[in-house]
Every structure is written in C-alpha cells, then in structure tokens.
Amino acid sequence: MGVLDRFTLAFVLMALSLPLISYGTTADIAVLWVIGLAMLAVGGLIPPAVRFTAADPDAL
C-alpha cells in the first residue's frame, strides 16, 4: 500500500464518518455515531502515521 493509497483511505474514512455521526446523533442511534467517531479518529491518525513511518521524509 503506497502513500497515496493511505491518504486516500484516510480521506474516505473521514468523509464517511461525518454522515454517520450526523445521522447517529439525530436519530439517537448510539452505535452509528460511535462507529463514525472511531472512523474519524482512525482517519485523522493515518496521515501523521504515514509521515512518521516514512523511510525518506523528503519524498513526501
């Protein structure tokens, strides 16, 4: 999995998490907004992880 694939995964996770959080809170379905919040957290942690685990930081 390349750097671009990881950034794409992070974007997709963050983009899908927002409707889940919104629908989960308005419909009072706790499972949905918890899953959305977890997806948001994981999506937000992927870019720093990619940066700190890169073999050559100047290549990013």
LINURPE-V824909 format. One record per residue. N is the residue number from 1. RES is the residue in three letters. PHI is phi in whole degrees, 0 to 359 (none if undefined). Layout:
((N;RES;PHI) (N;RES;PHI))
//
This chain:
((1;MET;none) (2;GLY;277) (3;VAL;296) (4;LEU;297) (5;ASP;296) (6;ARG;292) (7;PHE;293) (8;THR;295) (9;LEU;299) (10;ALA;298) (11;PHE;296) (12;VAL;296) (13;LEU;299) (14;MET;290) (15;ALA;291) (16;LEU;282) (17;SER;288) (18;LEU;295) (19;PRO;295) (20;LEU;296) (21;ILE;296) (22;SER;296) (23;TYR;293) (24;GLY;296) (25;THR;283) (26;THR;286) (27;ALA;269) (28;ASP;57) (29;ILE;247) (30;ALA;295) (31;VAL;297) (32;LEU;294) (33;TRP;285) (34;VAL;291) (35;ILE;297) (36;GLY;298) (37;LEU;294) (38;ALA;294) (39;MET;296) (40;LEU;295) (41;ALA;294) (42;VAL;294) (43;GLY;297) (44;GLY;282) (45;LEU;270) (46;ILE;295) (47;PRO;300) (48;PRO;295) (49;ALA;295) (50;VAL;296) (51;ARG;294) (52;PHE;279) (53;THR;256) (54;ALA;291) (55;ALA;291) (56;ASP;234) (57;PRO;298) (58;ASP;285) (59;ALA;286) (60;LEU;283))
//
